[in-house]
């Protein structure tokens, strides 16, 4: 049995995928109405419209019931609520249980990665992360995709691959947990910039420039913080960056489009109705870039548009007048 914690858009989609692979799944949700809908009608219209949830998924509101006896626990909780759920998980989790998370963000204030929170709040040590170019709406529609499961423990990777692998989902292995988590968080900030550029109709050349320089910035920052440089060239790096920056289904891209239209951030998030992790990651990226003395003008500009009233037009002008240095930097990983 596999437990999935969080019945939002991505959590429900993952639960359905895992159950479709023949596994029994307990899907934990706090919302009684959501639990009843999933169990009675096999739908979760508020989170994944149109999805017929596999029969192997059973929703529960009891965290202990969801986790007890689970071979694998998959945590799919937004970054800003992750610690609260992890703390409760610590009360019911056994030391030998394996935990993966599929959250693409960093905790605000502490800037902690999700595996760091799991280590702090639970007894779990066999932990890892799922990440990649995974637009939930496409996976829910049974379209082919790929992802990466990263952990220091080969057993954790194997369990993740066994749960997710099928003819429509290629699952690759990794061991650079730091790199996968940082790239999957920071790329959301670049995706907001890509959405702004798309709405401003700056052209494909400029959008390519923006995404490429964004990749350079998040690579510099991630490598400085301990990531392996080649992780940023994989599914969790450039793979996820490509789809998040290009797809109108991406929440962070949609935030950027709305900002370029002149909408205010509170209104944008209210209309979106789902978490856009890049809004929080922009704060973390700016703080971490300053702390580690990494030049990241694009990430900084997105922060200023979000929180300091910088106009999208002025931000673009500032970025385009920066001095151009080396195209490809020389990296030396701290690993």
C-alpha positions in Angstrom: 0.0 0.0 0.0 1.2 3.5 -0.8 0.1 6.7 1.0 -0.3 10.0 -0.8 -0.7 13.0 1.5 -2.4 15.9 -0.2 -5.4 15.7 -2.5 -4.8 18.8 -4.6 -4.1 19.0 -8.3 -0.8 17.1 -8.3 -1.5 14.9 -5.3 -4.7 13.5 -6.8 -3.1 13.0 -10.2 -0.2 11.1 -8.6 -2.6 9.0 -6.5 -4.5 8.1 -9.7 -1.3 7.3 -11.6 0.0 5.0 -8.8 -3.3 3.2 -8.4 -3.5 2.7 -12.2 -0.3 0.9 -11.9 -1.9 -1.7 -9.7 -1.1 -0.3 -6.2 -3.6 0.3 -3.4 -3.4 4.0 -2.5 -4.7 5.8 0.6 -5.1 9.5 -0.3 -5.1 11.8 2.7 -7.2 15.0 2.6 -8.3 17.4 5.3 -11.6 18.3 3.5 -14.6 16.0 4.3 -16.4 17.0 1.1 -13.4 16.2 -1.0 -13.0 12.8 0.7 -16.7 11.9 0.2 -16.5 13.0 -3.5 -13.5 10.9 -4.2 -14.8 7.7 -2.5 -18.4 8.0 -3.7 -18.0 9.5 -7.3 -14.4 8.8 -8.1 -13.9 12.5 -8.9 -12.2 15.5 -7.4 -13.6 18.2 -9.6 -12.3 21.1 -7.6 -8.7 19.9 -8.0 -8.6 17.9 -11.2 -11.6 18.5 -13.4 -12.6 15.6 -15.6 -10.4 13.0 -14.0 -12.0 9.6 -13.3 -10.0 8.5 -10.3 -8.8 4.8 -10.3 -10.7 2.4 -8.1 -7.5 1.6 -6.1 -7.6 5.1 -4.5 -9.3 5.4 -1.1 -9.5 8.8 0.5 -9.2 9.3 4.2 -9.2 12.2 6.6 -7.1 10.4 9.2 -3.3 10.8 8.8 -2.5 7.8 10.9 -4.8 5.6 8.9 -3.3 6.8 5.6 0.3 6.2 6.7 0.0 3.1 8.8 1.7 0.1 7.1 2.5 2.1 3.9 5.4 0.8 2.0 5.9 4.3 0.6 4.6 7.7 1.7 4.4 10.4 -0.9 4.0 14.0 0.5 2.4 16.5 -1.9 1.7 19.5 0.3 2.4 23.1 -0.7 5.7 24.4 0.6 4.2 26.9 3.1 2.1 24.2 4.8 4.7 21.4 4.5 6.2 21.8 8.0 2.8 21.6 9.7 1.9 18.4 8.0 5.4 17.0 8.4 5.2 17.6 12.1 1.9 15.7 12.3 3.4 13.0 10.1 6.3 12.6 12.6 3.8 11.4 15.2 2.6 8.5 13.1 5.5 7.6 10.9 7.7 4.5 11.7 11.5 4.9 11.3 11.7 2.2 8.6 9.1 3.8 6.3 10.2 5.4 3.0 9.1 9.0 2.2 9.2 10.9 -1.1 7.9 14.4 -1.6 6.7 16.0 -4.8 6.7 19.7 -3.7 8.5 22.2 -5.9 9.3 25.0 -3.5 11.2 26.2 -0.4 9.9 27.2 3.0 9.5 30.9 3.4 11.6 32.5 6.2 13.9 29.5 6.7 14.4 28.8 2.9 14.5 25.1 3.9 14.2 22.4 1.3 11.4 19.9 1.8 13.7 17.0 2.6 15.4 19.1 5.2 11.9 19.7 6.8 11.2 16.0 6.7 14.5 15.3 8.5 13.8 17.9 11.1 10.1 17.0 11.8 10.0 13.2 11.4 12.1 10.1 12.2 12.3 9.2 8.5 15.8 9.0 7.0 15.0 7.1 3.8 13.7 10.1 2.0 13.8 11.6 -1.5 12.1 13.8 -4.1 10.0 13.4 -7.2 10.4 16.2 -9.8 10.5 16.9 -13.5 8.4 18.4 -16.4 5.1 17.3 -14.9 2.1 19.4 -15.8 -0.5 17.7 -13.7 -3.4 18.4 -16.1 -1.5 16.6 -19.0 -0.7 13.6 -16.8 -4.3 13.4 -15.6 -5.3 13.2 -19.3 -3.0 10.2 -19.7 -0.4 12.0 -21.9 3.1 10.6 -21.8 5.7 12.2 -19.5 8.9 11.6 -17.6 10.1 12.4 -14.1 13.1 11.8 -11.8 13.2 10.2 -8.4 16.3 11.3 -6.4 17.6 10.0 -3.1 20.8 9.1 -1.5 19.3 5.6 -0.9 18.9 3.3 -4.0 16.0 1.5 -2.2 14.1 4.8 -2.1 14.6 5.4 -5.8 13.6 1.8 -6.6 10.3 2.1 -4.6 9.5 5.4 -6.3 10.2 4.0 -9.8 8.1 0.9 -9.1 5.2 3.1 -8.0 5.3 5.5 -10.9 6.7 3.7 -13.9 4.3 2.7 -16.7 4.0 3.0 -20.5 3.0 6.6 -20.1 5.5 7.6 -17.4 9.3 7.2 -17.7 10.9 7.4 -14.3 14.7 8.2 -14.2 17.0 7.8 -11.2 19.1 10.4 -9.4 21.0 11.0 -6.2 21.5 14.8 -6.2 18.6 15.6 -3.9 19.9 19.2 -3.3 20.1 19.9 -7.0 16.7 18.5 -7.8 15.0 20.4 -5.1 16.7 23.7 -5.7 16.2 23.6 -9.5 12.6 22.7 -9.2 12.0 25.6 -6.9 14.0 28.3 -8.6 12.7 27.5 -12.1 9.2 28.7 -11.0 10.6 32.2 -10.6 12.0 32.1 -14.2 8.5 30.9 -15.3 6.9 34.0 -13.9 9.3 36.1 -16.0 8.5 33.9 -19.0 4.8 34.6 -18.6 5.5 38.3 -18.3 7.6 38.2 -21.6 4.9 36.2 -23.4 2.2 38.7 -22.5 4.4 41.7 -23.4 5.0 40.1 -26.8 8.7 40.7 -26.8 9.3 38.0 -29.4 10.8 34.5 -29.4 14.4 35.7 -29.5 13.9 37.7 -26.3 12.0 34.9 -24.6 14.8 32.5 -25.4 17.3 35.0 -24.0 15.3 35.3 -20.8 14.9 31.6 -20.2 18.6 30.9 -21.0 19.9 33.6 -18.7 17.4 32.4 -16.1 18.8 28.9 -16.3 22.3 30.4 -15.9 21.3 32.2 -12.7 19.5 29.3 -11.1 22.5 27.1 -12.0 25.0 29.5 -10.4 22.9 29.7 -7.3 22.1 26.0 -7.0 25.8 24.9 -7.6 26.9 27.4 -5.0 24.5 25.8 -2.5 25.9 22.3 -3.3 24.1 21.0 -6.4 25.8 19.1 -9.1 26.0 21.2 -12.2 24.7 18.5 -14.5 21.5 18.1 -12.5 20.4 21.4 -14.0 20.8 19.9 -17.4 18.4 17.0 -16.5 14.6 16.6 -16.2 14.4 18.5 -12.9 16.4 21.4 -14.3 16.1 22.4 -18.0 13.3 19.8 -18.5 11.1 21.3 -16.0 12.2 24.8 -16.9 11.2 24.3 -20.5 7.6 23.2 -19.8 7.0 25.7 -17.0 8.2 28.6 -19.1 6.4 27.6 -22.2 3.0 26.1 -21.2 0.0 28.3 -20.5 -1.1 25.5 -18.1 1.8 26.4 -15.8 0.5 28.3 -12.8 3.6 30.4 -12.5 3.5 31.3 -16.2 -0.1 32.4 -15.7 1.0 34.6 -12.8 3.5 36.3 -15.1 0.9 36.8 -17.8 -1.5 38.5 -15.3 1.3 40.7 -13.9 2.1 42.0 -17.4 -1.6 42.8 -17.8 -1.3 45.1 -14.8 -3.2 42.9 -12.3 -2.3 43.0 -8.6 -0.8 40.0 -7.0 -3.6 39.3 -4.4 -6.2 39.4 -7.2 -4.1 37.1 -9.4 -3.7 34.5 -6.7 -7.4 34.7 -5.8 -8.4 34.0 -9.4 -5.8 31.3 -9.8 -7.3 29.3 -6.9 -4.2 27.1 -6.6 -0.7 27.6 -5.2 1.9 29.2 -7.5 5.2 28.2 -5.8 7.2 30.8 -7.7 5.5 33.6 -5.7 7.2 32.2 -2.6 10.3 31.0 -4.3 11.1 34.5 -5.5 11.6 35.6 -1.9 13.8 32.6 -1.2 15.8 33.1 -4.4 16.5 36.7 -3.7 17.5 36.0 0.0 19.8 33.1 -1.0 21.4 34.9 -3.9 22.3 37.8 -1.6 23.5 35.4 1.2 25.7 33.5 -1.2 26.8 36.5 -3.2 25.5 35.2 -6.5 24.6 37.6 -9.2 21.0 36.9 -10.2 19.5 40.0 -11.7 16.6 38.2 -13.4 15.5 36.5 -10.2 15.8 39.9 -8.4 13.7 41.7 -11.0 10.9 39.1 -10.6 11.0 39.7 -6.8 10.7 43.4 -7.3 7.8 43.1 -9.8 6.0 40.9 -7.3 6.7 42.8 -4.1 8.2 46.3 -4.7 6.0 47.7 -7.5 8.6 47.5 -10.3 6.8 47.7 -13.6 7.3 44.9 -16.1 8.5 47.4 -18.7 11.0 48.9 -16.4 12.3 45.5 -15.3 12.8 44.5 -18.9 14.7 47.8 -19.7 17.0 47.2 -16.7 17.8 43.7 -17.7 18.5 44.6 -21.3 21.0 47.3 -20.3 23.1 45.1 -18.0 26.7 44.5 -19.2 27.0 41.1 -20.9 29.7 38.8 -19.5 30.6 35.3 -20.3 27.9 33.2 -22.0 28.8 30.0 -20.2 30.3 30.2 -16.7 32.9 27.8 -15.3 31.5 25.8 -12.5 33.1 23.9 -9.7 30.7 21.9 -7.6 31.1 22.0 -3.9 30.1 18.4 -3.7 
